């Protein structure tokens, strides 16, 4: 009788332990599912995460106008992202920085698809959604990469493929919509508020410190020289600035931005925005210092690019410190979420 009770007690304990183990195994799955796509850790952004979306993505072909060949080529969406990543970011960058860039590149094209915004494409490129230039996003084909990289192609291609595959299907959204995932090369130590460059307030494009660029980027500081006549011509001034214009040389900053760039300044009595000066004079940045020597103007710029959104060299600096791609994009684009792109893409017919 005692042995019988003992067997029943042991059997009861085994059943309880089995039930408890089953509950433990189920809890993680429940927790992950309840958070939705934006909560998936980026380390798990592999083939198993987006398997259900593969059929949709394989149907999406991006018509790209190839400017050198003067033709439109239809490229699978993820292959297009791969080509943009290779063209827009150095292959020597850290993997996590490249993953951040891949998500920004994917977001750019998905946003255009979702909004049916195919502006900026030449009339001769009928049917194209984008060009392969920086007017949209630079793009390079795999054939070109093989020629460019030579013997290093296999290793570089493996790194490129990892960056794309480990983020495959993920884009950056704000309030459920794909963002304007703008990016640029090098900050002056800060990024820029969108309205200070484009006169449009965009809530996720806010000025943030980006200190990594200063020591890492070879484009952080550059100096160009113009003659007084060249300055007059480029800015459309009525007369050249005389050498006797004083220490400022007829140039005065009126206002700066939160991103420490020039917002407005006068040159020879005419007021320009920092963006106008950067674009008209072909400067690397709208933060600059200058000095006159006779009729020669020396301009030193800090940073490279418009300054709005993600700094690529800043992203690489963050990755070098061990930051993950998700942390990088959420630092440069405020208040965003990560979301799969399937709901924004055309459905298979």
C-alpha positions as CSV (number, residue, x, y, z in Angstrom):
1,X,0.0,0.0,0.0
2,X,2.8,2.4,0.8
3,X,4.6,1.6,-2.4
4,X,1.3,2.2,-4.3
5,X,0.9,5.7,-2.8
6,X,4.5,6.5,-3.5
7,X,4.1,5.6,-7.2
8,X,1.0,7.9,-7.4
9,X,2.9,10.7,-5.7
10,X,5.8,10.4,-8.1
11,X,3.4,10.3,-11.1
12,X,1.7,13.5,-9.8
13,X,5.0,15.3,-9.3
14,X,6.1,14.4,-12.9
15,X,2.8,15.7,-14.3
16,X,3.2,19.0,-12.5
17,X,6.8,19.5,-13.6
18,X,5.8,18.8,-17.2
19,X,3.1,21.3,-17.1
20,X,5.4,23.9,-15.4
21,X,8.0,23.3,-18.1
22,X,5.4,23.8,-20.9
23,X,4.3,27.1,-19.4
24,X,7.9,28.3,-19.2
25,X,8.5,27.4,-22.9
26,X,5.4,29.2,-24.0
27,X,6.0,32.5,-22.1
28,X,8.8,33.9,-24.4
29,X,6.7,33.2,-27.5
30,X,3.7,35.0,-26.0
31,X,5.9,38.0,-25.0
32,X,7.5,38.4,-28.4
33,X,4.2,38.1,-30.2
34,X,2.4,40.7,-28.1
35,X,5.0,43.4,-28.9
36,X,4.5,43.3,-32.7
37,X,7.1,43.8,-35.5
38,X,8.7,47.0,-34.1
39,X,9.8,45.1,-30.9
40,X,11.7,42.3,-32.7
41,X,15.4,42.6,-31.8
42,X,17.5,43.4,-34.8
43,X,19.7,40.5,-34.1
44,X,16.8,38.2,-35.1
45,X,16.1,40.0,-38.4
46,X,17.0,37.0,-40.6
47,X,15.3,34.7,-43.0
48,X,13.1,33.1,-40.3
49,X,11.5,36.4,-39.3
50,X,10.3,37.5,-42.8
51,X,9.7,34.1,-44.4
52,X,5.9,34.9,-44.7
53,X,6.7,38.1,-46.6
54,X,9.1,36.5,-49.1
55,X,6.4,35.9,-51.7
56,X,5.3,39.5,-51.6
57,X,8.9,40.9,-51.8
58,X,9.8,38.7,-54.7
59,X,7.0,40.3,-56.7
60,X,8.3,43.8,-56.2
61,X,10.6,45.0,-59.0
62,X,12.1,48.5,-58.8
63,X,12.4,50.2,-62.2
64,X,15.7,52.1,-61.9
65,X,17.0,54.5,-64.6
66,X,20.7,53.7,-65.2
67,X,22.1,57.0,-66.3
68,X,25.3,55.7,-67.9
69,X,23.5,53.0,-69.9
70,X,20.6,55.3,-70.5
71,X,18.0,52.6,-69.9
72,X,15.5,51.5,-67.3
73,X,16.2,48.2,-65.6
74,X,13.8,46.4,-63.2
75,X,15.7,45.2,-60.1
76,X,14.3,43.1,-57.2
77,X,13.7,45.3,-54.2
78,X,16.3,43.7,-51.9
79,X,18.9,43.6,-54.7
80,X,18.2,47.4,-55.2
81,X,18.8,47.9,-51.4
82,X,22.1,46.0,-51.7
83,X,23.2,48.1,-54.7
84,X,22.3,51.3,-52.8
85,X,24.2,50.2,-49.7
86,X,27.3,49.4,-51.8
87,X,27.1,52.8,-53.5
88,X,26.3,55.0,-50.5
89,X,28.5,53.6,-47.7
90,X,32.1,52.4,-47.6
91,X,32.4,48.6,-47.4
92,X,35.0,49.1,-44.6
93,X,32.4,50.5,-42.2
94,X,31.2,48.4,-39.3
95,X,28.4,45.8,-40.0
96,X,25.9,47.5,-37.6
97,X,26.4,50.9,-39.4
98,X,25.8,49.1,-42.7
99,X,22.6,47.5,-41.4
100,X,21.4,50.9,-40.3
101,X,22.1,52.3,-43.8
102,X,20.4,49.3,-45.4
103,X,17.2,50.0,-43.4
104,X,17.4,53.7,-44.4
105,X,17.8,52.8,-48.1
106,X,14.9,50.3,-48.0
107,X,12.7,52.9,-46.2
108,X,13.4,55.5,-48.9
109,X,12.2,53.3,-51.8
110,X,9.3,51.8,-49.9
111,X,8.1,55.3,-49.0
112,X,8.1,56.2,-52.7
113,X,6.2,53.1,-53.6
114,X,3.6,53.6,-50.8
115,X,3.0,57.2,-51.8
116,X,3.4,56.6,-55.5
117,X,5.9,59.5,-55.5
118,X,8.2,59.0,-58.5
119,X,9.3,62.6,-58.9
120,X,12.7,63.7,-60.1
121,X,13.0,61.1,-62.8
122,X,13.9,62.4,-66.3
123,X,11.1,62.4,-68.9
124,X,13.3,60.1,-71.1
125,X,13.2,57.5,-68.3
126,X,9.5,56.7,-68.6
127,X,8.3,54.2,-66.1
128,X,11.3,54.5,-63.7
129,X,10.7,55.0,-60.0
130,X,14.2,56.3,-59.2
131,X,17.6,57.1,-60.9
132,X,20.9,55.6,-59.8
133,X,22.2,59.0,-58.8
134,X,22.3,61.0,-55.6
135,X,19.2,62.8,-56.9
136,X,17.5,59.8,-55.3
137,X,19.9,57.2,-54.0
138,X,23.2,56.2,-55.6
139,X,23.1,52.6,-56.9
140,X,25.8,50.2,-58.2
141,X,25.2,46.9,-59.9
142,X,26.9,43.6,-58.9
143,X,28.8,43.5,-62.1
144,X,30.3,46.9,-61.3
145,X,31.2,45.7,-57.8
146,X,33.1,42.7,-59.2
147,X,35.2,45.0,-61.3
148,X,35.7,47.5,-58.5
149,X,36.6,45.0,-55.8
150,X,38.5,42.3,-57.8
151,X,39.9,39.7,-55.5
152,X,38.2,41.3,-52.5
153,X,34.8,40.8,-54.0
154,X,33.9,37.5,-52.2
155,X,34.6,38.9,-48.7
156,X,33.0,42.3,-49.4
157,X,29.9,40.7,-51.0
158,X,29.5,38.5,-47.9
159,X,29.5,41.5,-45.6
160,X,27.2,43.4,-47.9
161,X,24.8,40.4,-48.1
162,X,24.8,40.1,-44.3
163,X,23.8,43.8,-43.8
164,X,20.9,43.4,-46.2
165,X,19.7,39.9,-45.2
166,X,19.9,40.6,-41.4
167,X,17.6,43.6,-41.9
168,X,15.5,42.2,-44.7
169,X,12.0,43.5,-44.9
170,X,12.5,46.1,-42.1
171,X,11.9,49.8,-42.6
172,X,11.7,52.9,-40.4
173,X,8.3,54.3,-39.6
174,X,6.8,57.2,-37.7
175,X,3.2,56.9,-36.6
176,X,2.8,53.9,-38.8
177,X,4.2,55.4,-42.1
178,X,7.6,55.1,-43.7
179,X,9.8,58.1,-42.9
180,X,11.9,60.3,-45.0
181,X,15.1,58.5,-44.1
182,X,17.5,61.2,-45.1
183,X,21.2,60.7,-44.5
184,X,24.5,62.4,-45.3
185,X,28.2,61.8,-45.0
186,X,29.7,63.8,-42.1
187,X,28.3,66.1,-39.4
188,X,30.0,69.2,-38.0
189,X,29.4,67.6,-34.6
190,X,25.6,68.0,-34.8
191,X,22.8,67.0,-37.1
192,X,20.3,69.7,-38.4
193,X,16.6,70.3,-37.8
194,X,14.8,69.7,-41.0
195,X,13.2,73.1,-41.1
196,X,16.6,74.8,-40.8
197,X,17.6,73.4,-44.2
198,X,14.4,72.6,-46.0
199,X,12.0,75.0,-44.4
200,X,9.7,72.0,-43.4
201,X,9.3,70.8,-39.9
202,X,9.5,67.0,-39.7
203,X,9.2,65.7,-36.1
204,X,11.7,62.8,-36.4
205,X,14.4,64.9,-38.1
206,X,15.7,66.7,-35.1
207,X,19.1,68.1,-34.3
208,X,21.2,65.7,-32.2
209,X,24.9,65.7,-31.2
210,X,27.1,63.6,-33.4
211,X,30.6,63.8,-31.9
212,X,32.1,60.8,-33.7
213,X,32.5,62.4,-37.0
214,X,35.1,64.9,-35.8
215,X,37.8,62.4,-35.3
216,X,36.7,59.7,-37.8
217,X,35.7,61.3,-41.0
218,X,38.3,62.4,-43.6
219,X,35.7,64.9,-44.9
220,X,35.2,66.7,-41.6
221,X,37.3,69.8,-42.4
222,X,38.0,71.2,-45.9
223,X,39.3,74.5,-47.3
224,X,38.5,76.0,-50.7
225,X,39.7,79.3,-52.2
226,X,37.8,81.7,-54.3
227,X,38.7,85.0,-55.9
228,X,36.5,88.1,-55.2
229,X,35.3,87.9,-58.8
230,X,34.3,84.2,-58.5
231,X,32.4,85.0,-55.3
232,X,30.6,87.8,-57.1
233,X,29.7,85.6,-60.1
234,X,28.6,82.6,-58.1
235,X,26.3,84.6,-55.8
236,X,25.0,86.9,-58.5
237,X,26.2,90.1,-56.7
238,X,26.1,93.4,-58.5
239,X,29.7,94.2,-57.7
240,X,32.7,92.5,-56.3
241,X,33.6,92.9,-52.6
242,X,36.5,95.3,-52.2
243,X,39.6,94.3,-50.3
244,X,39.0,97.3,-48.1
245,X,35.6,95.9,-46.8
246,X,37.1,95.3,-43.4
247,X,38.1,92.3,-41.3
248,X,34.9,90.5,-42.2
249,X,35.4,91.2,-45.9
250,X,31.8,92.3,-46.4
251,X,30.5,89.1,-44.9
252,X,28.5,88.8,-41.7
253,X,26.6,85.9,-40.0
254,X,23.1,87.0,-38.9
255,X,21.7,83.8,-37.4
256,X,22.9,80.3,-36.7
257,X,20.9,77.0,-36.4
258,X,20.5,74.6,-33.5
259,X,22.9,72.4,-35.4
260,X,25.6,75.1,-35.2
261,X,25.4,75.9,-38.9
262,X,24.9,79.3,-40.6
263,X,21.2,80.0,-41.1
264,X,21.4,83.5,-42.5
265,X,24.3,85.8,-43.4
266,X,25.0,88.9,-45.6
267,X,27.6,88.9,-48.4
268,X,28.2,92.3,-50.1
269,X,25.0,93.7,-48.7
270,X,22.8,90.7,-49.9
271,X,21.3,88.3,-47.4
272,X,21.5,84.5,-48.1
273,X,20.6,81.4,-46.2
274,X,23.3,79.0,-45.2
275,X,21.8,76.4,-47.7
276,X,22.0,79.0,-50.5
277,X,25.6,79.7,-49.8
278,X,26.5,76.1,-49.6
279,X,24.9,75.2,-52.9
280,X,25.8,78.3,-54.8
281,X,29.5,78.2,-53.7
282,X,29.7,74.4,-53.9
283,X,30.7,74.1,-50.2
284,X,30.8,70.9,-48.3
285,X,28.8,72.3,-45.4
286,X,26.8,75.3,-44.3
287,X,29.0,75.7,-41.3
288,X,32.2,77.5,-42.3
289,X,34.7,80.2,-41.4
290,X,36.5,82.5,-43.9
291,X,39.3,84.9,-44.2
292,X,40.5,87.3,-46.9
293,X,44.0,87.8,-48.2
294,X,43.9,90.6,-50.7
295,X,41.2,89.6,-53.3
296,X,41.4,85.9,-52.4
297,X,38.8,84.4,-50.1
298,X,39.6,81.2,-48.1
299,X,36.6,79.2,-46.8
300,X,37.0,76.4,-44.3
301,X,34.0,74.1,-43.9
302,X,33.1,71.7,-41.1
303,X,31.2,68.5,-42.0
304,X,30.1,67.2,-45.4
305,X,26.5,67.2,-46.6
306,X,23.2,68.8,-45.7
307,X,23.3,67.6,-42.1
308,X,19.7,66.3,-41.9
309,X,19.0,62.8,-40.6
310,X,21.6,60.1,-40.1
311,X,25.3,60.9,-40.3
312,X,27.0,58.0,-41.9
313,X,30.3,58.6,-40.2
314,X,28.5,59.1,-36.9
315,X,26.7,55.8,-37.4
316,X,30.0,54.1,-37.9
317,X,31.4,55.7,-34.8
318,X,28.4,54.4,-32.8
319,X,28.9,50.9,-34.3
320,X,32.6,51.0,-33.3
321,X,31.4,51.6,-29.7
322,X,29.3,48.5,-29.8
323,X,25.9,50.1,-30.6
324,X,23.5,48.0,-32.7
325,X,21.8,49.1,-35.9
326,X,18.4,49.6,-34.2
327,X,19.9,51.9,-31.6
328,X,21.7,53.9,-34.3
329,X,18.6,54.6,-36.4
330,X,16.5,55.4,-33.3
331,X,19.2,57.9,-32.2
332,X,19.3,59.8,-35.5
333,X,15.6,59.5,-36.3
334,X,13.6,60.5,-33.2
335,X,10.5,58.6,-32.1
336,X,10.5,56.1,-34.9
337,X,9.7,52.3,-34.9
338,X,11.0,49.4,-36.9
339,X,8.3,47.7,-39.0
340,X,8.1,45.1,-41.8
341,X,7.5,46.5,-45.2
342,X,5.0,44.0,-46.6
343,X,1.9,46.2,-45.8
344,X,3.3,49.0,-47.8
345,X,4.2,47.0,-50.9
346,X,2.0,45.9,-53.8
347,X,0.3,42.6,-53.2
348,X,1.1,39.6,-55.6
349,X,-1.5,39.3,-58.3
